[in-house]
Amino acid sequence: MPTIYTRIIEGEIPGRFVWQDDVCVAFLDIRPLARGHVLVVPRAEIDQWTDLPVETATHLMEVTHRVGQVQKELLQPARVGLMIAGFEVPHVHIHVVPMNSMAALDFGQADGNPDQEDLDQLRQELESALQA
């Protein structure tokens, strides 16, 4: 059975994509830890990041780095945090979170009802900046 991320990648479930290439995608999290929270996900359905081919892991980090740079530029957080937890969905995903404190990495603080128009606008801004 495909993971929810595979279903998003294949267009079965809508996603707000900010990056897409042959190896991975990046999209806004629907329960953001902070405004601009992006997930970078390989197209290949691999459960644990330690099982990724090195080339894929390297590419994911390159995309994550670009996303983080754009988040810093557009959103001006104190830091951009990264997290690979892997318990929520058995499909590797890197959380790229604009943050002003460590509290931004607390899943208990995730926004379960983010402003949908803001997410749409933010998606456009991030995608445009990443394509530049």
N, CA, C and O of each residue as an XYZ file, in Angstrom:
528
protein
N       0.846     -1.183      0.000
C       0.000      0.000      0.000
C       0.892      1.248      0.000
O       1.789      1.366      0.835
N       0.655      2.166     -0.918
C       1.488      3.373     -0.993
C       1.318      4.256      0.241
O       0.244      4.318      0.839
N       2.407      4.939      0.607
C       2.339      5.866      1.739
C       1.571      7.118      1.327
O       1.328      7.357      0.144
N       1.201      7.896      2.312
C       0.500      9.151      2.023
C       1.377     10.060      1.164
O       0.863     10.802      0.326
N       2.703     10.010      1.365
C       3.585     10.856      0.559
C       3.623     10.396     -0.891
O       3.657     11.225     -1.800
N       3.619      9.098     -1.118
C       3.547      8.589     -2.491
C       2.243      9.029     -3.135
O       2.219      9.404     -4.308
N       1.179      8.985     -2.383
C      -0.125      9.402     -2.911
C      -0.125     10.894     -3.252
O      -0.748     11.304     -4.232
N       0.562     11.701     -2.457
C       0.689     13.133     -2.760
C       1.553     13.312     -4.010
O       1.189     14.069     -4.910
N       2.678     12.629     -4.069
C       3.584     12.735     -5.212
C       2.870     12.346     -6.507
O       3.077     12.976     -7.544
N       2.041     11.321     -6.450
C       1.335     10.845     -7.643
C       0.071     11.646     -7.963
O      -0.605     11.364     -8.952
N      -0.252     12.643     -7.134
C      -1.386     13.516     -7.400
C      -2.723     12.975     -6.933
O      -3.762     13.577     -7.205
N      -2.717     11.856     -6.240
C      -3.959     11.289     -5.708
C      -4.514     12.152     -4.573
O      -5.726     12.265     -4.390
N      -3.603     12.750     -3.825
C      -3.943     13.668     -2.739
C      -3.271     14.995     -3.085
O      -2.106     15.001     -3.484
N      -3.975     16.117     -2.943
C      -3.355     17.401     -3.310
C      -2.185     17.753     -2.395
O      -2.170     17.419     -1.211
N      -1.219     18.430     -2.975
C      -0.062     18.920     -2.227
C       0.340     20.277     -2.756
O       0.131     20.582     -3.930
N       0.917     21.091     -1.890
C       1.392     22.420     -2.296
C       2.902     22.312     -2.549
O       3.719     22.594     -1.673
N       3.242     21.897     -3.767
C       4.629     21.651     -4.139
C       5.392     22.950     -4.360
O       4.900     23.882     -4.996
N       6.602     22.986     -3.822
C       7.492     24.117     -4.057
C       8.709     23.678     -4.869
O       9.456     24.517     -5.371
N       8.908     22.372     -4.999
C      10.044     21.828     -5.749
C       9.669     20.448     -6.252
O       9.036     19.670     -5.538
N      10.061     20.143     -7.491
C       9.884     18.800     -8.039
C      11.019     18.520     -9.009
O      11.332     19.347     -9.865
N      11.633     17.355     -8.873
C      12.601     16.889     -9.858
C      12.478     15.376     -9.944
O      11.554     14.803     -9.367
N      13.379     14.722    -10.644
C      13.273     13.282    -10.851
C      13.528     12.469     -9.583
O      13.102     11.317     -9.496
N      14.212     13.048     -8.607
C      14.608     12.320     -7.402
C      13.695     12.607     -6.215
O      13.407     11.715     -5.417
N      13.238     13.862     -6.100
C      12.469     14.230     -4.913
C      11.476     15.346     -5.200
O      11.457     15.942     -6.277
N      10.661     15.598     -4.203
C       9.728     16.719     -4.224
C       9.841     17.437     -2.881
O      10.364     16.893     -1.908
N       9.343     18.661     -2.852
C       9.235     19.405     -1.594
C       7.882     20.087     -1.609
O       7.486     20.689     -2.607
N       7.175     19.986     -0.487
C       5.849     20.591     -0.397
C       5.606     21.090      1.014
O       6.238     20.647      1.973
N       4.673     22.025      1.111
C       4.321     22.577      2.426
C       3.624     21.526      3.267
O       2.785     20.774      2.771
N       3.974     21.478      4.532
C       3.330     20.569      5.476
C       1.924     21.078      5.775
O       1.725     22.277      5.966
N       0.943     20.165      5.815
C      -0.441     20.591      6.088
C      -0.683     20.847      7.572
O      -1.694     21.449      7.935
N       0.228     20.399      8.435
C       0.175     20.689      9.869
C       1.513     21.317     10.252
O       2.327     20.695     10.936
N       1.730     22.549      9.808
C       3.056     23.147      9.971
C       3.451     23.390     11.424
O       2.639     23.784     12.261
N       4.719     23.140     11.683
C       5.287     23.472     12.987
C       5.529     24.975     13.071
O       5.550     25.554     14.158
N       5.708     25.593     11.919
C       5.894     27.046     11.818
C       5.520     27.445     10.394
O       5.502     26.607      9.493
N       5.226     28.705     10.198
C       4.880     29.193      8.860
C       6.049     28.911      7.914
O       7.189     29.292      8.179
N       5.739     28.234      6.803
C       6.766     27.914      5.820
C       7.388     26.545      5.988
O       8.341     26.219      5.279
N       6.883     25.735      6.900
C       7.386     24.373      7.141
C       7.231     23.544      5.862
O       6.123     23.380      5.351
N       8.347     23.027      5.354
C       8.381     22.256      4.112
C       8.893     20.851      4.395
O       9.762     20.656      5.245
N       8.348     19.876      3.675
C       8.853     18.509      3.711
C       9.575     18.222      2.404
O       9.040     18.483      1.327
N      10.776     17.691      2.491
C      11.521     17.249      1.316
C      11.470     15.727      1.335
O      11.906     15.092      2.295
N      10.928     15.144      0.253
C      10.595     13.719      0.229
C      11.123     13.079     -1.056
O      10.873     13.589     -2.148
N      11.857     11.958     -0.935
C      12.272     11.278     -2.159
C      11.066     10.637     -2.844
O      10.105     10.239     -2.186
N      11.128     10.543     -4.153
C      10.061      9.858     -4.885
C      10.053      8.371     -4.539
O       8.992      7.751     -4.454
N      11.227      7.811     -4.342
C      11.327      6.392     -3.974
C      10.792      6.214     -2.560
O      11.136      6.977     -1.656
N       9.964      5.220     -2.377
C       9.347      4.952     -1.081
C      10.309      4.108     -0.242
O      10.311      2.879     -0.309
N      11.119      4.805      0.545
C      12.109      4.168      1.418
C      11.785      4.586      2.840
O      11.604      5.772      3.116
N      11.711      3.615      3.746
C      11.263      3.870      5.114
C      12.263      4.689      5.927
O      11.886      5.710      6.501
N      13.511      4.274      5.990
C      14.473      4.915      6.881
C      15.565      5.617      6.084
O      16.043      5.095      5.077
N      15.956      6.807      6.542
C      16.937      7.594      5.807
C      18.273      6.880      5.705
O      19.020      7.101      4.752
N      18.583      6.034      6.665
C      19.848      5.301      6.631
C      19.858      4.243      5.534
O      20.914      3.696      5.218
N      18.697      3.945      4.949
C      18.615      2.989      3.844
C      18.650      3.675      2.475
O      18.629      3.000      1.445
N      18.701      4.983      2.457
C      18.768      5.709      1.180
C      20.102      5.446      0.491
O      21.133      5.348      1.157
N      20.094      5.331     -0.842
C      21.378      5.355     -1.546
C      22.068      6.690     -1.244
O      21.402      7.717     -1.115
N      23.378      6.677     -1.133
C      24.123      7.883     -0.789
C      23.827      9.014     -1.772
O      23.724     10.173     -1.370
N      23.691      8.688     -3.048
C      23.424      9.715     -4.051
C      22.073     10.394     -3.787
O      21.938     11.606     -3.951
N      21.082      9.602     -3.378
C      19.761     10.162     -3.079
C      19.824     11.030     -1.832
O      19.265     12.126     -1.806
N      20.502     10.544     -0.801
C      20.639     11.319      0.434
C      21.343     12.645      0.159
O      20.954     13.681      0.699
N      22.367     12.613     -0.671
C      23.099     13.832     -1.022
C      22.189     14.805     -1.769
O      22.185     16.003     -1.486
N      21.426     14.290     -2.715
C      20.515     15.151     -3.469
C      19.449     15.763     -2.558
O      19.143     16.950     -2.670
N      18.887     14.957     -1.659
C      17.888     15.479     -0.721
C      18.467     16.624      0.098
O      17.799     17.634      0.323
N      19.712     16.465      0.542
C      20.319     17.525      1.347
C      20.589     18.765      0.507
O      20.485     19.880      1.017
N      20.932     18.600     -0.762
C      21.125     19.765     -1.637
C      19.814     20.527     -1.802
O      19.802     21.756     -1.734
N      18.717     19.816     -2.017
C      17.409     20.466     -2.157
C      17.002     21.099     -0.831
O      16.506     22.225     -0.805
N      17.208     20.384      0.258
C      16.890     20.908      1.589
C      17.652     22.206      1.846
O      17.097     23.156      2.398
N      18.902     22.245      1.452
C      19.737     23.439      1.620
C      19.156     24.617      0.842
O      19.083     25.733      1.359
N      18.745     24.369     -0.392
C      18.131     25.439     -1.209
C      16.839     25.926     -0.577
O      16.598     27.130     -0.495
N      16.007     24.989     -0.128
C      14.745     25.366      0.518
C      15.033     26.220      1.750
O      14.400     27.257      1.950
N      15.976     25.792      2.567
C      16.319     26.543      3.774
C      16.821     27.941      3.467
O      16.481     28.893      4.170
N      17.628     28.074      2.421
C      18.117     29.400      2.041
C      16.960     30.315      1.641
O      16.930     31.487      2.017
N      16.016     29.780      0.882
C      14.864     30.575      0.461
C      13.984     30.922      1.657
O      13.481     32.042      1.748
N      13.794     29.985      2.563
C      13.007     30.268      3.769
C      13.650     31.415      4.562
O      12.953     32.322      5.018
N      14.963     31.373      4.724
C      15.655     32.445      5.454
C      15.433     33.787      4.778
O      15.160     34.791      5.436
N      15.552     33.794      3.453
C      15.411     35.034      2.700
C      13.987     35.589      2.772
O      13.798     36.781      3.016
N      12.990     34.733      2.562
C      11.596     35.193      2.506
C      10.969     35.410      3.876
O      10.224     36.369      4.075
N      11.265     34.527      4.817
C      10.563     34.547      6.110
C      11.386     35.140      7.244
O      10.834     35.500      8.284
N      12.684     35.247      7.062
C      13.615     35.843      8.010
C      13.530     35.269      9.432
O      13.452     36.030     10.396
N      13.544     33.945      9.569
C      13.576     33.355     10.896
C      14.983     33.464     11.499
O      15.947     33.739     10.785
N      15.094     33.248     12.801
C      16.405     33.246     13.445
C      17.247     32.073     12.944
O      18.464     32.191     12.798
N      16.596     30.953     12.684
C      17.259     29.739     12.195
C      16.299     28.987     11.287
O      15.093     29.235     11.280
N      16.868     28.057     10.518
C      16.061     27.076      9.798
C      16.496     25.727     10.341
O      17.648     25.322     10.187
N      15.553     25.030     10.981
C      15.861     23.745     11.588
C      15.542     22.591     10.647
O      14.691     22.700      9.765
N      16.248     21.487     10.858
C      16.012     20.264     10.102
C      15.722     19.135     11.071
O      16.272     19.068     12.170
N      14.842     18.249     10.629
C      14.551     17.085     11.446
C      14.192     15.923     10.535
O      13.408     16.071      9.598
N      14.772     14.771     10.820
C      14.373     13.523     10.187
C      13.987     12.615     11.348
O      14.854     12.066     12.027
N      12.697     12.461     11.572
C      12.234     11.646     12.688
C      11.845     10.257     12.182
O      12.380      9.249     12.642
N      10.919     10.213     11.242
C      10.589      8.965     10.592
C       9.549      8.094     11.243
O       9.295      6.986     10.769
N       8.942      8.552     12.307
C       7.927      7.725     12.969
C       6.527      7.933     12.412
O       5.701      7.021     12.451
N       6.251      9.132     11.892
C       4.889      9.454     11.478
C       4.475      8.729     10.210
O       3.356      8.224     10.127
N       5.357      8.669      9.221
C       5.054      8.060      7.920
C       6.270      7.220      7.528
O       7.395      7.714      7.597
N       6.073      5.965      7.119
C       7.209      5.113      6.759
C       7.754      5.419      5.363
O       7.842      4.537      4.509
N       8.115      6.679      5.150
C       8.645      7.162      3.877
C       9.547      8.328      4.255
O       9.078      9.315      4.822
N      10.817      8.226      3.950
C      11.777      9.262      4.344
C      11.227     10.648      4.026
O      10.682     10.883      2.948
N      11.379     11.557      4.981
C      11.011     12.950      4.760
C      11.808     13.825      5.715
O      11.988     13.506      6.890
N      12.274     14.936      5.169
C      13.066     15.887      5.949
C      12.193     17.105      6.221
O      11.683     17.740      5.298
N      12.031     17.416      7.492
C      11.298     18.616      7.900
C      12.264     19.795      7.813
O      13.340     19.760      8.409
N      11.890     20.824      7.082
C      12.683     22.051      6.969
C      11.807     23.151      7.567
O      10.806     23.558      6.978
N      12.210     23.626      8.763
C      11.324     24.461      9.569
C      11.964     25.817      9.894
O      12.971     25.880     10.598
N      11.367     26.906      9.373
C      11.814     28.231      9.809
C      11.481     28.364     11.298
O      10.353     28.090     11.707
N      12.452     28.783     12.100
C      12.190     28.790     13.536
C      12.894     29.928     14.242
O      13.963     30.388     13.840
N      12.244     30.366     15.322
C      12.819     31.397     16.166
C      13.170     30.874     17.545
O      13.725     31.603     18.367
N      12.845     29.594     17.806
C      13.239     28.944     19.055
C      13.128     27.436     18.870
O      12.555     26.971     17.884
N      13.668     26.681     19.803
C      13.595     25.222     19.749
C      12.153     24.724     19.841
O      11.854     23.616     19.396
N      11.273     25.519     20.403
C       9.869     25.119     20.531
C       9.229     24.855     19.174
O       8.229     24.142     19.091
N       9.795     25.424     18.109
C       9.236     25.226     16.769
C       9.340     23.776     16.316
O       8.664     23.386     15.364
N      10.159     22.977     16.966
C      10.309     21.571     16.578
C       9.448     20.632     17.417
O       9.653     19.418     17.401
N       8.509     21.175     18.133
C       7.607     20.382     18.977
C       6.340     20.048     18.191
O       5.526     20.930     17.919
N       6.172     18.772     17.824
C       5.004     18.364     17.045
C       3.696     18.608     17.793
O       2.640     18.699     17.166
N       3.746     18.714     19.101
C       2.558     19.036     19.877
C       2.066     20.450     19.625
O       0.930     20.787     19.958
N       2.920     21.276     19.036
C       2.569     22.664     18.745
C       2.182     22.881     17.273
O       1.984     24.019     16.847
N       2.074     21.803     16.504
C       1.749     21.932     15.079
C       0.389     22.608     14.905
O      -0.529     22.405     15.700
N       0.283     23.412     13.853
C      -0.954     24.127     13.546
C      -1.882     23.197     12.771
O      -1.642     22.912     11.597
N      -2.926     22.731     13.417
C      -3.877     21.822     12.791
C      -4.879     22.501     11.877
O      -5.657     21.833     11.196
N      -4.865     23.820     11.859
C      -5.832     24.558     11.035
C      -5.171     25.808     10.438
O      -5.612     26.925     10.710
N      -4.120     25.631      9.628
C      -3.449     26.801      9.064
C      -4.327     27.518      8.047
O      -5.219     26.915      7.450
N      -4.073     28.787      7.860
C      -4.805     29.602      6.892
C      -4.484     29.080      5.489
O      -3.336     29.149      5.048
N      -5.487     28.563      4.796
C      -5.296     27.942      3.486
C      -4.851     28.957      2.429
O      -4.025     28.633      1.576
N      -5.379     30.160      2.475
C      -4.962     31.195      1.524
C      -3.506     31.565      1.746
O      -2.766     31.788      0.788
N      -3.090     31.631      3.014
C      -1.694     31.930      3.315
C      -0.800     30.815      2.783
O       0.263     31.091      2.227
N      -1.218     29.554      2.945
C      -0.433     28.434      2.418
C      -0.304     28.525      0.898
O       0.772     28.277      0.353
N      -1.380     28.877      0.219
C      -1.333     29.017     -1.240
C      -0.369     30.128     -1.656
O       0.431     29.953     -2.575
N      -0.451     31.259     -0.980
C       0.429     32.389     -1.277
C       1.885     32.019     -0.992
O       2.775     32.292     -1.796
N       2.108     31.406      0.141
C       3.458     31.007      0.529
C       4.028     29.995     -0.455
O       5.213     30.058     -0.783
N       3.211     29.067     -0.929
C       3.656     28.085     -1.916
C       4.163     28.792     -3.163
O       5.221     28.451     -3.691
N       3.407     29.776     -3.631
C       3.808     30.519     -4.829
C       5.128     31.260     -4.606
O       6.003     31.254     -5.472
N       5.266     31.888     -3.459
C       6.480     32.646     -3.166
C       7.696     31.733     -3.087
O       8.742     32.031     -3.662
N       7.554     30.617     -2.372
C       8.669     29.679     -2.228
C       9.038     29.056     -3.572
O      10.216     28.972     -3.918
N       8.031     28.620     -4.327
C       8.303     27.995     -5.620
C       9.014     28.978     -6.553
O       9.989     28.613     -7.209
N       8.535     30.211     -6.616
C       9.155     31.218     -7.485
C      10.600     31.455     -7.090
O      11.479     31.517     -7.949
N      10.850     31.589     -5.801
C      12.217     31.843     -5.328
C      13.113     30.637     -5.591
O      14.291     30.812     -5.901
N      12.591     29.432     -5.478
C      13.398     28.244     -5.729
C      13.713     28.074     -7.218
O      14.750     27.514     -7.574
N      12.837     28.549     -8.069
C      13.074     28.447     -9.510
C      14.030     29.517    -10.023
O      14.605     29.381    -11.103
N      14.196     30.579     -9.244
C      15.061     31.695     -9.678
C      16.534     31.288     -9.678
O      17.398     32.098    -10.014
